[in-house]
């Protein structure tokens, strides 16, 4: 068996791997201020910020709802109100539509 004693020419420390970031980051206060979402005549969300709202809503739910709750209907009203507060902090949205968003 032959052994080679070659040094690795490495003048810099190893670079960290690129990994996917956490989906549970805090987005309750966007750096650019509140985003606006609107509703069409049928009560459906419309506008360029809808996808981001859905992403943020999923994050808020993961942060605030016990994973053992098997149905949204079993989530306590107080928890849903906390989630709505997070939505209101990040978005300009009509309070009359909160049941539509959180149902």
WOLIN-V856070 format. One record per backbone hydrogen bond with DSSP energy under -1.0 kcal/mol. CO is the residue of the C=O (numbers start at 1). NH is the residue of the N-H. E is the energy in kcal/mol with one decimal. If there is no record, write none. Layout:
BEGIN
CO_NH_E ; CO_NH_E
END
This chain:
BEGIN
8_10_-1.5 ; 30_33_-1.5 ; 35_92_-3.4 ; 38_46_-2.7 ; 40_43_-2.0 ; 44_40_-2.4 ; 46_38_-1.9 ; 47_50_-1.2 ; 49_53_-2.3 ; 50_54_-2.4 ; 51_55_-2.1 ; 52_56_-3.0 ; 53_57_-3.0 ; 54_58_-2.1 ; 55_59_-1.9 ; 56_60_-2.9 ; 57_61_-2.4 ; 58_62_-2.4 ; 59_63_-2.1 ; 60_64_-1.4 ; 61_65_-2.6 ; 66_69_-1.9 ; 71_74_-1.7 ; 72_75_-1.4 ; 76_80_-1.9 ; 77_81_-2.2 ; 78_82_-1.8 ; 79_83_-2.2 ; 80_84_-2.4 ; 81_85_-2.2 ; 82_86_-1.8 ; 83_87_-2.1 ; 84_88_-2.8 ; 85_89_-1.8 ; 86_90_-1.2 ; 87_91_-2.2 ; 90_35_-2.5 ; 92_37_-1.7 ; 94_97_-2.2 ; 95_98_-1.5 ; 97_101_-1.9 ; 98_102_-2.5
END
